[in-house]
Amino acid sequence: MKFHIIAAKDMKILIRDHNALILMFILPMLLISVAGLALGGTFEDNIRIDVLVVDLDNRDLSKEFVQFLEDIDILDVDMESNEFAARDRVKNKEYGRLVIVPPGFTESIMTGQDTELLIISDPSEDSQNTVLEKIIEGYANRMSTYVVTIKTVTTYGVPTYDQEKVFDIIKVVDRFIASPPVAVVTQSSTTDTKDFSPFIQYVPGFAVMFLLLTCVEAGSVSLLKEQESGTLRRLVTAPISRSEIIGGKIASIFIRGFIQLSVLLLFGQVVFDLNLGSSIAAIIILISAVTLAGTGFGMLVAVLVKTKDQASSLSSMLVLTMSAMGGSWWPLFIEPQFMQDIAHFTITAWAMDGFYDLLIFDTGVSGIMKEVGVLLLMSMIFFWIATTRFKFE
């Protein structure tokens, strides 16, 4: 296979093009810095999530749970003593979410019994509901550890009827699970949620937008430019197959985009202390999936237009539209629900969902499989249409 020759040639051309390098790296870094520093306060105001809480237990662990919610910066927690009144307030859309702590919550955990935390939410605010669910799931995982521990010691005949003894056991367990011995099972990171930074939005948001500009606009324009100049036609006469030529073009665009997105995320980590999560494999997989989808979309644009000028105009329009709708410029959940539904026909929305999972909740590889799967499906559809319609002349 000789496709690497085509890819290497394109990368050498890129390295010599200083203007292209500035557009790929310097300009995005400047925009990320300006947006994060200048609009950070506005962003934080926009991501407030209102939560109404009814504590029907009103004992030690339920009070600890309420305090846990109140300590999270993005949550606005209000208390209601009457469950029926609280349900009516959610039904009347006064609040978007209601959390009910059942009676006997503390006793159930301390005696090793199963229990539950109930969330009642307005389905029209799906994105904010998902954020709250993941926060509470993180706390519930911790409580589940307590229950399992108490069930285990009870099974082996260790008495747990002494409340003071139970709290001693819980304190020991809490000390060990503060740094989970098997980090891959961590489903959420409450530390990341508490220290929520505007750069969690702006670094991946602008990075994805400029990645798409690179893969879609630069990729489609470069293909059509070589098509118009006759370069592709001359390559066909060389001892290299058409599939290798297309493969080389795809590889060069993918490598360019992968490096760009990786560098911009590392820039956010180094300069703005952006937490990229604990799984390097997860971030690499997500970057690869987003870049592959962008590369495929660039190939698709190249076969939908006739000239490089048309490709440039259409690409810019499509990328900017996807960026606005899909969550690059602002959090997706502040958009109306119908706009959120439409946005999930774009690469941007799925890419941002994946980055939120990693940067906010540190879900690891398992937590981004849905987003990666959709992005790979998009890639296959784009490449299939593009390769079946691509002409060398």
C-alpha positions in Angstrom: 0.0 0.0 0.0 1.4 3.4 -1.0 -1.3 5.7 0.5 1.2 6.9 3.1 3.2 8.6 0.3 0.2 10.8 -0.6 -0.4 11.5 3.1 3.3 12.4 3.7 3.3 14.7 0.7 0.3 16.6 1.9 1.7 16.9 5.4 5.0 18.4 4.1 3.0 21.0 2.1 1.0 21.9 5.3 4.2 22.3 7.4 5.5 24.8 4.8 2.3 26.8 4.9 2.7 29.2 7.8 -0.7 30.8 7.3 -2.5 27.4 7.5 -0.6 26.6 10.7 -1.7 29.9 12.3 -5.3 29.2 11.4 -5.0 25.7 12.8 -3.3 26.5 16.1 -2.7 30.2 17.0 -6.1 31.6 16.1 -8.1 28.9 18.1 -5.8 29.4 21.1 -6.5 33.1 21.0 -10.2 32.6 20.7 -10.3 30.0 23.5 -8.3 32.4 25.8 -10.5 35.4 25.0 -13.8 33.6 25.4 -12.8 31.8 28.6 -11.4 34.8 30.3 -14.0 37.4 29.1 -17.2 35.4 29.1 -16.5 32.9 31.9 -18.8 34.7 34.4 -21.6 34.8 31.9 -21.2 31.1 31.1 -21.3 30.2 34.8 -24.6 32.1 35.2 -26.1 30.2 32.3 -25.4 26.8 33.7 -27.3 27.1 36.9 -29.5 24.0 37.5 -32.5 24.5 39.9 -33.2 21.5 42.2 -36.1 21.2 44.7 -35.4 18.7 47.5 -37.7 17.0 49.9 -36.0 15.3 52.8 -38.5 12.9 54.3 -35.7 11.2 56.4 -34.1 14.3 58.0 -31.4 12.3 59.6 -27.6 12.2 59.4 -27.0 10.7 56.0 -29.9 12.5 54.3 -28.7 15.8 55.7 -25.2 14.9 54.4 -26.8 14.3 50.9 -28.5 17.6 50.9 -25.3 19.3 51.9 -23.5 17.4 49.1 -25.9 19.0 46.6 -25.7 22.4 48.1 -21.9 22.3 47.8 -22.0 21.8 44.0 -21.6 25.2 42.4 -23.8 24.6 39.4 -26.8 23.6 41.5 -29.4 26.0 43.0 -30.9 23.9 45.8 -34.2 24.8 47.5 -35.9 22.7 50.2 -39.6 21.8 50.5 -41.1 20.0 53.5 -44.2 18.7 51.8 -43.8 16.1 49.1 -47.2 16.8 47.4 -46.6 20.5 47.3 -43.2 19.8 45.8 -44.6 17.6 43.1 -47.1 20.3 42.2 -44.3 22.9 41.9 -42.5 20.7 39.4 -45.8 19.9 37.6 -46.4 23.7 37.3 -42.9 24.1 36.0 -41.8 26.3 38.9 -38.9 23.9 39.2 -37.4 21.6 36.6 -36.3 18.9 39.0 -37.4 17.4 42.3 -35.3 15.0 44.4 -37.0 13.0 47.2 -35.1 11.4 50.0 -37.4 8.6 51.3 -38.2 8.0 55.0 -35.8 5.7 56.6 -33.0 6.5 54.2 -30.3 6.7 56.9 -31.5 3.6 58.7 -31.6 1.6 55.5 -28.0 2.3 54.7 -26.8 1.8 58.2 -28.5 -1.6 58.4 -27.4 -2.7 55.0 -30.8 -2.5 53.3 -31.6 -1.4 49.7 -33.0 2.1 49.3 -33.4 4.7 46.6 -33.3 8.4 45.8 -36.2 9.5 43.6 -35.7 12.1 40.9 -38.8 13.7 39.3 -37.9 15.9 36.3 -39.5 17.9 33.5 -38.7 15.9 30.3 -38.4 19.2 28.3 -35.1 19.9 30.1 -33.4 16.7 29.3 -29.8 17.9 29.2 -29.9 19.5 32.7 -31.7 16.4 34.0 -28.8 14.3 32.7 -26.3 16.4 34.5 -28.2 16.1 37.8 -28.7 12.4 37.4 -25.0 11.8 36.9 -24.2 13.9 40.0 -26.7 11.9 42.2 -25.5 8.6 40.7 -22.0 9.5 41.9 -23.3 10.0 45.4 -25.5 6.9 45.2 -22.5 4.8 44.2 -20.8 5.9 47.4 -23.8 5.0 49.5 -24.0 1.6 47.7 -20.5 0.9 48.9 -21.6 1.5 52.4 -24.6 -0.8 52.1 -22.5 -3.6 50.5 -19.9 -3.2 53.2 -22.4 -3.5 56.0 -24.1 -6.5 54.3 -20.7 -8.2 54.0 -19.7 -7.7 57.6 -23.2 -8.8 58.7 -22.9 -12.0 56.7 -19.7 -12.9 58.5 -21.3 -12.4 61.9 -20.0 -8.9 62.8 -22.7 -7.1 64.8 -23.9 -3.8 63.2 -26.8 -3.0 65.6 -24.5 -0.5 67.4 -25.0 2.9 65.6 -21.6 4.1 66.7 -20.0 0.9 65.4 -21.7 1.4 62.0 -20.5 5.0 61.7 -16.9 3.7 62.5 -17.2 1.2 59.7 -18.5 3.9 57.3 -15.6 6.2 58.1 -13.1 3.4 57.4 -14.9 2.6 54.1 -15.0 6.3 53.2 -11.3 6.6 53.6 -10.6 3.8 51.2 -13.1 4.9 48.5 -11.9 8.5 48.5 -9.2 7.2 46.0 -10.9 4.2 44.4 -8.5 1.3 44.2 -9.9 0.4 40.7 -10.1 3.8 39.1 -11.7 2.5 35.9 -15.0 1.9 37.7 -15.5 5.5 38.6 -18.7 6.8 37.0 -18.5 10.5 38.0 -16.2 13.0 39.5 -17.8 15.3 42.0 -14.5 17.2 42.4 -14.6 18.1 38.7 -18.3 19.2 39.0 -17.5 21.4 42.0 -14.6 23.1 40.2 -16.5 23.6 37.0 -14.6 25.9 34.7 -15.8 27.9 31.7 -12.9 26.4 29.8 -14.7 23.0 30.0 -17.1 24.6 27.5 -14.7 26.8 25.5 -11.7 24.6 25.0 -13.4 21.6 23.4 -16.1 23.8 21.9 -13.7 26.0 19.8 -11.3 23.1 19.3 -14.1 21.0 17.6 -15.2 24.0 15.5 -11.7 24.6 14.2 -11.2 20.9 13.7 -14.2 20.9 11.5 -13.0 23.9 9.6 -9.8 22.1 9.0 -11.3 18.7 8.0 -14.3 20.0 6.2 -13.2 23.3 4.6 -9.5 22.7 4.1 -10.0 19.0 3.3 -12.7 19.5 0.6 -11.0 22.6 -0.9 -7.6 20.8 -1.2 -9.3 17.9 -2.9 -11.1 20.1 -5.4 -8.1 22.2 -6.0 -6.0 19.2 -7.0 -9.0 17.9 -9.0 -9.2 21.3 -10.9 -5.4 21.5 -11.4 -5.3 18.0 -12.9 -3.1 16.6 -10.1 -5.5 13.8 -9.3 -5.7 12.9 -12.9 -1.9 12.6 -13.2 -1.8 10.5 -10.1 -4.1 8.0 -11.7 -1.5 7.4 -14.4 1.2 6.7 -11.7 1.7 3.1 -10.4 -0.7 3.7 -7.5 -4.4 2.6 -7.3 -7.3 5.0 -6.9 -8.2 3.5 -3.5 -4.6 4.3 -2.4 -4.9 7.9 -3.6 -8.2 8.3 -1.8 -6.8 6.6 1.3 -3.8 8.9 1.3 -6.0 12.0 1.1 -8.2 10.7 3.9 -5.1 9.9 6.0 -3.5 13.3 5.6 -6.8 15.1 6.5 -7.3 12.8 9.5 -3.7 13.2 10.8 -3.9 17.0 10.4 -7.2 17.1 12.3 -6.1 14.6 15.0 -2.9 16.7 15.8 -4.9 19.9 15.8 -7.5 18.7 18.2 -5.0 17.1 20.5 -2.8 20.2 20.6 -5.7 22.5 21.4 -6.9 20.2 24.2 -3.4 20.0 25.6 -3.2 23.8 25.4 -6.3 24.0 27.6 -4.8 21.5 30.1 -1.5 23.3 30.4 -2.6 26.9 30.2 -6.0 26.8 31.9 -5.6 23.7 34.1 -8.3 21.8 32.1 -8.9 18.3 33.6 -9.0 15.9 30.6 -10.1 13.0 32.8 -8.2 10.0 34.2 -8.4 7.9 31.0 -5.9 8.7 28.3 -7.4 5.9 26.1 -10.9 7.5 26.4 -9.7 11.0 25.2 -7.7 9.4 22.3 -10.7 7.3 21.2 -13.0 10.4 21.3 -10.5 12.6 19.4 -10.2 9.9 16.8 -13.9 9.4 16.4 -14.6 13.2 16.1 -11.7 13.6 13.6 -12.8 10.7 11.5 -16.4 12.1 11.3 -15.0 15.5 10.3 -12.8 13.9 7.7 -15.7 12.0 6.2 -17.9 15.1 6.2 -15.1 17.0 4.3 -15.0 14.3 1.7 -18.8 14.4 1.4 -18.7 18.2 0.8 -16.1 17.7 -1.9 -18.5 15.5 -4.0 -21.5 17.8 -3.4 -20.0 20.9 -5.1 -18.2 21.5 -8.3 -15.5 24.1 -7.5 -13.2 24.9 -4.6 -14.9 28.3 -4.1 -18.2 26.6 -3.6 -16.6 24.1 -1.2 -15.1 26.9 0.9 -18.5 28.8 1.1 -20.6 25.7 1.8 -18.1 24.4 4.4 -17.9 27.6 6.3 -21.7 27.9 6.4 -22.2 24.3 7.5 -19.4 24.3 10.2 -20.6 27.6 11.7 -24.2 26.4 11.8 -23.2 23.1 13.4 -21.1 24.9 15.9 -23.9 27.3 16.9 -26.5 24.6 17.1 -24.3 21.8 18.5 -22.9 23.4 21.5 -19.5 24.8 20.5 -20.4 28.4 21.4 -22.6 27.8 24.4 -23.9 24.8 26.4 -26.4 22.7 24.4 -28.8 22.5 27.4 -29.6 26.2 27.3 -31.2 25.8 23.9 -34.9 24.9 23.5 -35.5 21.1 23.5 -36.5 21.0 19.8 -33.2 22.7 19.0 -31.3 20.1 21.1 -33.0 17.4 19.2 -32.1 18.9 15.8 -28.5 19.5 17.0 -28.0 15.8 17.5 -28.0 15.4 13.7 -24.6 17.2 13.8 -21.1 16.0 14.5 -20.7 18.9 17.0 -23.4 17.9 19.4 -22.2 14.3 19.8 -18.6 15.5 20.1 -19.5 17.9 22.9 -21.6 15.3 24.7 -18.5 13.0 24.7 -16.2 15.8 26.0 -18.7 16.7 28.7 -18.7 13.1 29.8 -15.0 13.0 30.1 -14.2 16.5 31.3 -17.0 16.9 33.8 -17.9 13.4 34.9 -14.7 11.4 34.1 -16.7 8.5 32.8 -13.8 6.8 31.0 -14.2 4.7 27.8 -17.4 3.1 28.9 -19.1 6.4 29.3 -18.5 7.7 25.8 -19.3 4.5 23.8 -22.7 5.9 22.6 -21.1 9.1 21.3 -18.2 7.3 19.7 -20.6 4.8 18.1 -22.8 7.6 16.6 -19.7 9.4 15.3 -18.3 6.3 13.7 -21.7 5.6 12.1 -21.7 9.2 10.7 -18.2 8.5 9.4 -19.2 5.4 7.5 -22.2 7.1 5.9 -20.1 10.1 4.8 -17.3 8.0 3.4 -19.7 5.6 1.6 -21.5 8.4 -0.2 -18.2 10.3 -0.9 -16.3 7.4 -2.3 -19.1 6.2 -4.5 -19.5 9.6 -6.1 -15.9 10.9 -6.1 -14.5 11.6 -9.6 -10.8 12.1 -10.4 -11.6 14.4 -13.3 
